[in-house]
């Protein structure tokens, strides 16, 4: 009998905050995972053929958003892109996705990038398919639609015009090269869902909220720039909403991204799945083939150094734990001999007699001699600012017992910033006060800044496990190079 591999696709429901989220899942449970986020006016059914093509090799999961497909919402659900992201975030937690490649198409861009900025540690890679994040990626038609806002005269009528069958069908057929390759099932099923009770009202609310996505473009661009996720951009260049310029713009913030343009329209998978599926497969395989990073942790016997060792080991990195008995951080020869052969060094040092700034100077000198060009230096939170130019360590309330260490750590930051060195350094600061014990949750924020990240109550707090995870993220994703970053909830 011929060997034909066709994956089973399971159709499941999980409840998230009162929403019954319908999703499709296929592939081996232990395979690399892709989270497939659909666009407008579609749902997870748009990925059926992709799941057939790749489900034998990868785990693919495709949920329907509230207001789309088979997902059911409770009475009174308020539709906005923030709420869609809330539900997808809860969905990811509910089914236990710790790490995945994010496939973002159309609406999947604003939903997925909200998720990525909230949960950066979850993102193993990014596949962008006609999901815009740049001003030049908006056509005149798209600009006209994003100009519709709540309370604006005629805005609702403008949106309702695009929720009818001719427009739904046009999104599939527009810009294509061979109409015979575009199945009518997609737009027929999309229109069925659009015509269900309450669905057009939901789409009106989302359309009038779309301007919030455009306002967040700079935030998402900064996240891409700082986190540098491995990225594959796939784009139907004849898209009436998001033209080709939107694809090329990703190279500004992701210079290592790979871009493929296709002579088709918005729903590129409809016409070009045979060309796109192998590209996705190669991209995900490439992530899997990466050699384990080799890191040396100086100060591994300390609380924070030890936490980094545990977090890095859990990610599959090859870790050399170094203490004072194995390396003298103030001696260039000692450092060179200890770290040679590694891809990166994490320094978590403390001590008297200006050990921290002296260590920073030595590392900058010794790492190039050892052939190591990556350094993450664990600093303090005292040098963060509570007001422009006002550091916490200079305030009258700063604890006296920590003042000398804080000043040393601040001096180390100044040394790194002033250095003319090939070392690609990052300096990480915890919150000024609340670095607390605890295991990693995977939920935290990391940003390049000189002020603390605060929550809705104005507090900056992180536990040791998540702090260590953020440091490993910076190593693994090669982010915050030449920058100080801080971590908080």
C-alpha positions, 0 to 999 in steps of 0.5 A: 500500500502506498504511504500517504501522510494526511494529518488528523485535524481536531476541532476543539473548544476551550472556555476563556473568560466566558468565551467559548473559543473554537480552535483547530489543532493538528500535528505531533504534540512534541513538534515545533508549534505554530499559532495561526492567527487569522484575518478579516473576515475569515476564521480558522478555516482559512488555514485548513489546507496549510494544516493538511500540508504541514500537520504531519511535521509540526503542531499547528493551532488555529483559534477563531476570535470572538465575533468570528467563525465558531467561537461563541461569546457571552451577552455584553461582550465588548469588541475591541482589538485589546479584548481580542488579544485578551482572549487569545492570550487567555487561550494560549494559557488555557491550552498550555502553549509555552513557546511557539512560532506566531503566524500573523495574517491581517487582523492577526498582526494587531492581535499577535503583536499585542500578545508578543509585547505582553508575552515576549518569552513565548515567541520563538519566531514570527511569520508575517503574511500581509499583516501590516505594522508600518504607515507605508503599508496602508493603501489609500483604501485602508487609510480611509477605513482606519479613519472611521472612528466611534461617534463619527457621522457616517462611520458605521455606514461606511463599515457596513458597506464592506460586510456584504458578499461582493466585498468579501468575495473581492478580498479573495479574488482581488489581485490574484493571477489565476482565479481558478486556483481560488476556491469559492468556499472561503468567501462563501463561508466567511459571508455565512458567519458575517450574516449570523445574528450580531456578527456585523455589529461586532465587525463594526465595533472592530473596524471603528477600533482599528485606528488604535492599531495604527497608533501602536505601530511605533510600539510594535516597531520598537518591540521588533527592533529590540527583540529581533525575533527570527522572521519570515515575511510572506506577502501578496504584493497586489493586496488592495489594503496592505501594499508591497511597501508594508512587507519591505518596511519590516527590514528597517527593524528586522534586517535579518528577516527573509521576505518573499513576495507573490503575484497575488492578493490579500489571501495569499495562501489561497493561490500560492500555498504550494510555494508558501508551505515549503518556505514555512517548513524550511523556516521552522526547521531552521529554528529547530536546527540552531546549535545550542548557545554556549554561555559562561555565567560569571557569578553563578554561585550567587542568587541571580547568577544561579537563577540565570544558570537554571533558566538557560539550562532549561532552554537547552543552552550549554552553560559553564558556571563560573565562581570566584574560585574559577575566574578572577573578573578583574584579571583579563587573562583569567577571564579570557581563559575561562570564557574562550569557546563560548558564544556569550557571557553573563556577568553577575558580580558584586564585591568591595573595592570597586569590583563591579566597575573594574569587572566591567572594564576587564570584560570589555578588554578580555572578551575580544581576546577570547573570541566572545562578542556578547555580554549581558551585565547584571546591574542594579536598579538604583541607577534607574530614574524616578524623574528626568535626571534623578536617579533612585540612588541619589535620593534621600530615601535610598537605603544606605546599606546598598549605596556603595553597590548601587554606585559601583553598578552605576559606574559600570553602566557608564563604562559600558556606554562609553566603551569603544569596543566590539563587545555587544553588551547589554546591561539589565536593571531590576526594579529599584526595590522589588526584586522578589523570590519566585519561580518563572511565570513567563509573564513579564515586560522587558524594555530598553529604558532608564525608568522603571516599568510600572503596573497599573498601580504604579509599582515596579516588581519582578521575581527572580525566576522571571528576571532570569528568563528575561536575561536568557531571552536577551541572549537567545534573541540577541536583543537590547544590544548596546542598551540598558533594559529593565524588567517588570510585570 
